[in-house]
Amino acid sequence: MSPSAHGGLSPRHPVEAIRALLTDSKYFWILASLVVFGDGILTELIIRFVPYTEIDWETYMVQTEVYLKGQHNYSMITGPTGPLVYPAGHLRIHEALYGFTNAGRDVALAQHIYAVLYLATLALTFRIYHKAGNLPNLIIFLLPFSKRLHSIYVLRLFNDGWAVFFVHSAILLYQQGFDDTATLLFSVALSIKMSILLYLPGLLVILFQRRGLLSTLRHLATISAVQAMLGMAFLNEDAWAYLRASFDLSRVFLYKWSVNWKFIDERIFLSPIWAKGLLVGHVLVLILFGAFKWCKTEGVWTVLGRGIRRPSLPPGLNPLTADYVATVLFTSNLIGILFARSLHYQFYSWYAMQLPFLAWKTKYYLPVKLLLLLAIEYAFNVFPSTPLSSSILVGANAFLLVGIWFGYPEGKPTVAVNGQKLKMT
C-alpha cells in the first residue's frame, strides 16, 4: 500500500514513507531540504573541529588591500603567493569580504560565509537536477559527502566556489528560458574565474538553437560588455596588463601541483607541443559532440543551414528541455576539464556537484557509475598526486565522457503516455 493511500508521508507507515521519500519525485524537495540541513550540520562540525589551512586567503586579502589603496594597474597588484591572476569580479567579491572579515583577519567568519556559499550552491544544484526531471531522488545523497569539496570551501577559502555559484545560477535560468538574465550571471561567473569559458561552446549551441544567430551574437556582446564594465578601472589604467593577467590562455602551471598529468614526464608537461595537443583534442571532441550528439535530433547541418538563412529566427524547431540544457553545459565543462593543461585540487569544485548528474547520463550499470564517482573523489584526495592517482582521474573522466557519448548526450528523451510527455528513466 502506497503512502498516498494514507494521505502522504504518514508516520504510521514509516517504511512506506521512507520508500516514497527516496523514490517518489513528489517528495524530492523534502528529501533535498533534509540533505541540505544535514550537510549544514556536517559543514559546521568541519569548521569547528578540522584545522583551517592557509593557502590563498591571505593573498586575496593583501591583493585587495593594494587595490583599495588606489592601485589599478594589475601588474602591480600582488600578494604573498604571487600576482593577481583573476578577473575583476574576483576583486569586487573580495573587496566585500575584506570589509566583512576585518581585512581577512576574522577567518572564522569567512569560513561561515563560505559555508553559506557552499550550501546555497548545493541547493541550486538540487534545483538544476529537479528541473531536469529524470533523476532518482537517491542521487542527491551522492553530493554532500565529498571530503575534498568541503575542504575547498570552508578549510581553504578558494575563490572557485563563487564562480560555481554564479554559473549554476545561470544554468538554472537557462533551463527555464530566462536567457538574458542567465547571460548576465554567466558573465559575472566569468569575471571571477576564466575557467567558466569551458561552458561557452555548449552555451553557444543552446543559444543558437533557441535564439538564432543574431541573438547569439547579442549574448556574446553582453558577456563582453559585463567584463568591460567590471574591469573598466583596470582597463583604463593598463588594458594589456589587466587582460594578460586575467585571461591568460597560455599560462604555464607548475608540474608539482598538477592532479591530472603526473603520469607523464615533466618535460612533456611543460612543452608547448603538449599544450597544443591538448587544445587540438579539446576542440576536436567539442566538434564531435556538436556535430553528432548535441544536434542529433534535428541534424547539425539542418540547424546550421536554417540559422544562417534566417539569422533573426531560432533554427531549432523543437523546444530545448531543461534536461538538454543542463546536460550540454555540464558535458561542455567536463570536456574542458578532461583536456585541461593542469588541474589543481581546488578545481574539483568546477564539476564535483555535476558528476552524479553526468554519471546518470550514461547507460552504465549502477556499480560502474558509483565506481567512477569514487575514483574521481579518490584522485582529488591523494596528496601529493601520484602517477597512479592522476591516471585514475584522467581515465575516469574519459570513461565518463565516453559513457555520455553512448548514453544520453542530449538528455533523456520523452515519450508520450496518455497524451502527456514523460521522461524516460
C-alpha positions as CSV (number, residue, x, y, z in Angstrom):
1,M,0.0,0.0,0.0
2,S,1.5,3.4,-1.0
3,P,1.9,6.3,1.3
4,S,-0.5,8.3,-0.8
5,A,-3.3,6.0,0.3
6,H,-2.6,7.2,3.9
7,G,-2.6,10.9,3.0
8,G,1.1,11.3,2.1
9,L,4.2,10.6,4.3
10,S,2.3,9.1,7.2
11,P,4.3,8.4,10.4
12,R,2.0,5.5,11.0
13,H,3.6,3.7,8.0
14,P,7.3,4.6,8.3
15,V,8.7,2.0,5.9
16,E,6.4,3.1,3.1
17,A,7.0,6.7,3.9
18,I,10.8,6.3,3.7
19,R,10.5,4.4,0.4
20,A,8.4,7.2,-1.1
21,L,10.8,9.8,0.2
22,L,13.7,8.1,-1.5
23,T,11.9,7.2,-4.8
24,D,8.9,9.5,-5.4
25,S,9.7,12.7,-7.2
26,K,6.8,14.4,-5.4
27,Y,8.9,14.3,-2.3
28,F,12.2,15.4,-3.9
29,W,12.3,18.8,-2.1
30,I,11.5,17.3,1.3
31,L,14.5,15.0,0.9
32,A,16.7,17.7,-0.6
33,S,15.8,20.0,2.4
34,L,16.8,17.3,4.8
35,V,20.1,16.7,2.9
36,V,21.0,20.5,2.9
37,F,20.1,20.7,6.6
38,G,22.3,17.7,7.4
39,D,25.1,18.9,5.3
40,G,24.9,22.2,7.1
41,I,25.5,20.4,10.4
42,L,28.3,18.4,8.9
43,T,29.9,21.6,7.5
44,E,29.7,23.4,10.8
45,L,31.4,20.4,12.5
46,I,34.2,20.5,9.9
47,I,34.7,24.2,10.7
48,R,34.8,23.6,14.4
49,F,37.0,20.5,14.6
50,V,39.2,20.4,11.5
51,P,42.0,22.9,11.4
52,Y,41.9,25.7,8.8
53,T,44.8,25.7,6.3
54,E,46.1,29.0,4.9
55,I,46.8,28.8,1.2
56,D,45.4,31.8,-0.9
57,W,43.1,33.6,1.5
58,E,45.9,35.9,2.8
59,T,47.0,36.6,-0.7
60,Y,43.4,37.5,-1.7
61,M,43.2,40.0,1.2
62,V,46.6,41.5,0.6
63,Q,45.9,42.0,-3.1
64,T,42.5,43.5,-2.3
65,E,44.2,45.9,0.1
66,V,46.6,47.0,-2.6
67,Y,43.7,47.7,-4.8
68,L,41.8,49.6,-2.1
69,K,44.8,51.8,-1.6
70,G,44.3,53.0,-5.2
71,Q,46.4,50.7,-7.3
72,H,44.6,49.9,-10.6
73,N,47.5,48.5,-12.6
74,Y,47.0,44.8,-12.5
75,S,50.7,44.1,-12.9
76,M,51.4,46.0,-9.6
77,I,48.7,44.1,-7.6
78,T,50.4,41.2,-5.8
79,G,50.4,39.2,-2.6
80,P,52.4,36.6,-0.6
81,T,51.9,33.8,-3.2
82,G,52.2,36.0,-6.3
83,P,50.4,38.5,-8.6
84,L,46.7,38.8,-9.1
85,V,45.6,36.5,-11.9
86,Y,41.8,36.6,-11.8
87,P,39.4,39.0,-13.5
88,A,37.9,42.0,-11.8
89,G,34.8,40.2,-10.4
90,H,37.1,38.2,-8.1
91,L,38.4,41.5,-6.8
92,R,35.0,43.0,-6.3
93,I,33.8,40.0,-4.3
94,H,36.9,40.0,-2.1
95,E,36.6,43.8,-1.6
96,A,33.2,43.0,0.1
97,L,34.8,40.1,2.1
98,Y,37.7,42.3,3.1
99,G,35.1,44.6,4.8
100,F,33.1,41.9,6.4
101,T,36.0,40.0,7.8
102,N,38.2,42.8,9.2
103,A,40.6,42.8,6.4
104,G,40.6,39.0,6.3
105,R,41.7,38.6,9.9
106,D,38.3,37.1,11.0
107,V,38.9,33.8,9.4
108,A,36.1,32.1,11.3
109,L,33.5,34.5,9.9
110,A,35.0,34.0,6.4
111,Q,34.6,30.2,6.9
112,H,30.9,30.6,7.8
113,I,30.4,32.9,4.8
114,Y,31.9,30.2,2.6
115,A,29.7,27.6,4.3
116,V,26.6,29.5,3.3
117,L,28.0,29.8,-0.2
118,Y,28.6,26.0,-0.3
119,L,25.1,25.2,0.9
120,A,23.5,27.8,-1.4
121,T,25.4,26.2,-4.4
122,L,24.2,22.7,-3.2
123,A,20.6,23.9,-3.1
124,L,21.0,25.5,-6.6
125,T,22.4,22.2,-7.9
126,F,19.5,20.3,-6.4
127,R,17.1,22.7,-8.3
128,I,19.0,22.0,-11.6
129,Y,18.7,18.3,-11.0
130,H,15.0,18.6,-10.2
131,K,14.3,20.8,-13.2
132,A,15.9,18.2,-15.5
133,G,13.2,15.9,-14.1
134,N,14.6,12.4,-14.7
135,L,16.9,11.6,-11.9
136,P,16.1,9.4,-8.9
137,N,15.8,11.1,-5.5
138,L,18.5,8.9,-4.1
139,I,21.1,10.6,-6.3
140,I,21.2,13.7,-4.1
141,F,22.9,11.7,-1.4
142,L,26.0,11.5,-3.6
143,L,26.6,15.2,-3.5
144,P,27.3,16.1,0.2
145,F,29.9,13.5,1.2
146,S,33.0,14.8,-0.7
147,K,35.9,15.4,1.7
148,R,37.8,17.5,-0.8
149,L,34.8,19.7,-1.7
150,H,34.2,20.7,1.9
151,S,37.9,21.4,2.3
152,I,37.9,23.6,-0.8
153,Y,35.1,25.7,0.5
154,V,35.5,26.0,4.3
155,L,39.1,24.9,5.1
156,R,40.9,26.6,2.2
157,L,38.5,29.5,1.2
158,F,39.3,29.3,-2.5
159,N,37.6,31.7,-4.9
160,D,36.4,28.9,-7.2
161,G,33.2,28.5,-5.2
162,W,32.0,32.0,-6.1
163,A,32.3,31.2,-9.9
164,V,30.5,27.9,-9.5
165,F,27.6,29.6,-7.6
166,F,27.0,32.2,-10.3
167,V,27.4,29.7,-13.2
168,H,25.0,27.3,-11.6
169,S,22.6,30.2,-11.1
170,A,22.9,30.9,-14.8
171,I,22.4,27.3,-15.8
172,L,19.2,27.1,-13.8
173,L,17.9,30.3,-15.5
174,Y,18.9,28.9,-18.9
175,Q,16.9,25.8,-18.1
176,Q,13.9,28.0,-17.5
177,G,14.4,30.1,-20.7
178,F,15.4,33.3,-18.9
179,D,18.4,33.6,-21.2
180,D,19.1,37.4,-20.9
181,T,19.3,37.3,-17.1
182,A,21.2,34.0,-17.3
183,T,23.8,35.5,-19.6
184,L,24.4,38.4,-17.1
185,L,25.1,35.9,-14.4
186,F,27.2,33.7,-16.7
187,S,29.4,36.8,-17.3
188,V,29.6,37.6,-13.6
189,A,30.9,34.0,-13.1
190,L,33.4,34.5,-15.9
191,S,34.6,37.7,-14.2
192,I,35.6,35.6,-11.2
193,K,37.4,32.7,-13.0
194,M,38.4,32.3,-16.6
195,S,37.6,28.6,-16.3
196,I,33.9,29.5,-16.9
197,L,34.9,29.7,-20.6
198,L,34.7,25.9,-20.6
199,Y,30.9,26.2,-20.7
200,L,30.9,28.6,-23.7
201,P,30.9,26.0,-26.5
202,G,27.8,24.3,-25.1
203,L,26.2,27.6,-24.4
204,L,26.7,28.7,-28.0
205,V,25.0,25.5,-29.2
206,I,22.0,26.2,-26.9
207,L,21.6,29.9,-27.7
208,F,22.0,29.3,-31.4
209,Q,19.3,26.7,-31.5
210,R,16.9,28.6,-29.2
211,R,17.5,32.2,-30.2
212,G,19.2,32.3,-33.6
213,L,22.4,33.7,-34.9
214,L,21.8,37.4,-34.3
215,S,20.6,36.9,-30.8
216,T,23.5,34.6,-30.0
217,L,25.9,37.4,-31.1
218,R,24.0,39.8,-28.9
219,H,24.5,37.5,-25.9
220,L,28.2,37.3,-26.7
221,A,28.2,41.1,-26.8
222,T,26.5,41.2,-23.4
223,I,29.2,38.9,-21.9
224,S,31.9,41.2,-23.3
225,A,30.1,44.3,-22.0
226,V,29.8,42.9,-18.5
227,Q,33.5,42.1,-18.5
228,A,34.4,45.6,-19.7
229,M,32.1,47.2,-17.1
230,L,33.6,45.3,-14.2
231,G,37.1,45.8,-15.4
232,M,36.8,49.4,-16.6
233,A,39.1,50.9,-13.9
234,F,41.9,48.4,-14.7
235,L,41.4,48.6,-18.5
236,N,41.7,52.4,-18.3
237,E,44.9,52.1,-16.3
238,D,46.6,49.5,-18.4
239,A,44.4,47.3,-20.6
240,W,47.2,44.9,-21.6
241,A,48.3,44.3,-18.0
242,Y,44.7,43.5,-17.0
243,L,43.9,41.2,-19.9
244,R,47.2,39.4,-19.7
245,A,46.8,38.6,-16.0
246,S,43.0,37.8,-16.0
247,F,42.6,35.9,-19.3
248,D,46.0,34.4,-20.0
249,L,45.2,31.4,-22.1
250,S,48.9,30.5,-22.4
251,R,49.6,30.3,-18.6
252,V,52.1,27.6,-17.7
253,F,51.3,25.7,-14.4
254,L,53.7,24.1,-12.0
255,Y,54.1,20.3,-12.5
256,K,54.2,19.6,-8.8
257,W,50.6,20.9,-8.3
258,S,49.1,19.0,-11.2
259,V,46.5,16.5,-10.2
260,N,45.8,15.1,-13.7
261,W,49.0,14.7,-15.6
262,K,51.5,13.2,-13.1
263,F,51.9,10.1,-15.2
264,I,53.7,12.0,-18.0
265,D,57.2,13.4,-17.8
266,E,57.6,16.9,-16.6
267,R,59.4,18.0,-19.8
268,I,56.4,16.8,-21.8
269,F,54.0,18.5,-19.3
270,L,55.8,21.9,-19.8
271,S,56.3,21.6,-23.6
272,P,54.3,23.8,-26.0
273,I,53.6,20.8,-28.1
274,W,51.8,19.1,-25.3
275,A,49.7,22.2,-24.7
276,K,48.8,22.5,-28.4
277,G,48.0,18.8,-28.5
278,L,45.5,19.2,-25.6
279,L,44.0,22.2,-27.3
280,V,43.5,20.3,-30.5
281,G,42.0,17.4,-28.6
282,H,39.6,19.7,-26.7
283,V,38.4,21.4,-29.9
284,L,38.1,18.1,-31.8
285,V,35.9,16.5,-29.1
286,L,33.7,19.6,-28.9
287,I,33.3,19.5,-32.6
288,L,32.4,15.8,-32.5
289,F,29.8,16.4,-29.8
290,G,28.4,19.4,-31.6
291,A,28.2,17.7,-34.9
292,F,27.0,14.2,-33.9
293,K,25.4,14.4,-30.4
294,W,24.1,17.9,-29.3
295,C,22.1,18.4,-32.5
296,K,21.4,14.8,-33.4
297,T,17.6,15.1,-33.2
298,E,17.3,17.7,-35.9
299,G,20.6,17.3,-37.6
300,V,23.5,19.7,-37.2
301,W,23.6,20.8,-40.9
302,T,19.9,21.3,-41.0
303,V,20.1,23.6,-37.9
304,L,23.2,25.4,-39.2
305,G,21.7,26.0,-42.6
306,R,18.4,27.2,-41.2
307,G,20.2,29.5,-38.8
308,I,22.3,31.1,-41.5
309,R,19.4,31.6,-43.9
310,R,17.2,33.1,-41.2
311,P,19.7,34.7,-38.7
312,S,17.0,36.5,-36.8
313,L,14.9,33.4,-36.1
314,P,15.5,30.3,-33.9
315,P,16.8,27.5,-36.2
316,G,15.8,24.8,-33.8
317,L,12.2,23.7,-34.3
318,N,12.0,21.5,-31.1
319,P,12.0,23.3,-27.7
320,L,15.1,22.6,-25.7
321,T,14.3,20.8,-22.5
322,A,15.8,21.7,-19.1
323,D,17.5,18.3,-19.1
324,Y,19.1,19.1,-22.5
325,V,20.4,22.4,-21.3
326,A,22.0,21.0,-18.2
327,T,23.4,18.0,-20.0
328,V,25.0,20.1,-22.7
329,L,26.5,22.7,-20.4
330,F,27.8,20.1,-17.9
331,T,29.3,18.0,-20.7
332,S,31.0,21.0,-22.3
333,N,32.6,21.7,-18.9
334,L,33.6,18.1,-18.5
335,I,35.3,18.1,-21.9
336,G,37.3,21.1,-20.9
337,I,38.3,19.6,-17.6
338,L,39.4,16.4,-19.4
339,F,41.8,18.3,-21.7
340,A,42.9,20.9,-19.1
341,R,46.6,21.5,-19.1
342,S,46.6,21.2,-15.4
343,L,44.0,20.5,-12.7
344,H,44.7,21.7,-9.1
345,Y,42.9,20.4,-6.1
346,Q,40.6,23.4,-5.8
347,F,39.5,22.8,-9.5
348,Y,37.5,19.8,-8.3
349,S,34.8,22.3,-7.3
350,W,34.3,23.1,-11.0
351,Y,32.4,19.9,-11.6
352,A,32.1,17.9,-8.3
353,M,28.4,18.7,-7.9
354,Q,27.8,17.9,-11.6
355,L,29.3,14.5,-11.6
356,P,26.3,12.4,-10.3
357,F,24.1,14.1,-12.9
358,L,26.6,13.3,-15.7
359,A,27.0,9.7,-14.4
360,W,23.3,9.2,-14.8
361,K,23.5,10.4,-18.4
362,T,25.5,7.2,-19.2
363,K,24.0,3.7,-19.7
364,Y,26.5,2.2,-17.3
365,Y,25.2,-0.2,-14.6
366,L,24.8,1.4,-11.2
367,P,28.0,-0.1,-9.7
368,V,30.0,1.3,-12.6
369,K,28.5,4.8,-12.1
370,L,29.4,4.7,-8.4
371,L,32.9,3.4,-9.1
372,L,33.5,6.3,-11.4
373,L,32.4,8.9,-8.8
374,L,34.5,7.2,-6.1
375,A,37.6,7.1,-8.5
376,I,37.4,10.8,-9.2
377,E,36.9,11.6,-5.5
378,Y,39.8,9.4,-4.6
379,A,42.1,11.0,-7.1
380,F,41.4,14.5,-5.7
381,N,42.1,13.3,-2.2
382,V,45.6,11.9,-2.9
383,F,48.2,14.5,-1.8
384,P,50.6,14.9,-3.4
385,S,49.2,13.4,-6.6
386,T,51.0,10.3,-8.0
387,P,51.2,8.8,-11.4
388,L,48.6,6.2,-10.3
389,S,46.1,8.8,-8.9
390,S,46.3,11.1,-11.9
391,S,45.9,8.1,-14.3
392,I,42.8,7.1,-12.4
393,L,41.5,10.7,-12.6
394,V,42.1,11.1,-16.4
395,G,40.8,7.6,-17.0
396,A,37.6,8.1,-15.0
397,N,36.9,11.5,-16.7
398,A,37.4,10.0,-20.1
399,F,35.3,6.9,-19.3
400,L,32.5,9.2,-18.0
401,L,32.6,11.2,-21.2
402,V,32.5,8.1,-23.4
403,G,29.5,6.9,-21.4
404,I,27.7,10.2,-22.1
405,W,28.6,9.9,-25.8
406,F,26.9,6.4,-25.9
407,G,24.3,7.3,-23.4
408,Y,22.1,10.4,-23.3
409,P,24.2,13.4,-24.6
410,E,21.0,15.4,-25.3
411,G,19.4,14.4,-22.1
412,K,16.9,11.6,-21.8
413,P,14.2,11.5,-24.4
414,T,10.5,12.0,-23.7
415,V,7.7,9.5,-24.6
416,A,4.0,10.2,-24.8
417,V,1.8,8.4,-22.2
418,N,-1.9,9.1,-22.3
419,G,-1.3,12.4,-24.1
420,Q,1.4,13.5,-21.6
421,K,5.1,13.7,-22.1
422,L,7.1,11.7,-19.6
423,K,10.9,11.4,-19.3
424,M,12.5,8.0,-19.9
425,T,14.3,6.8,-16.8
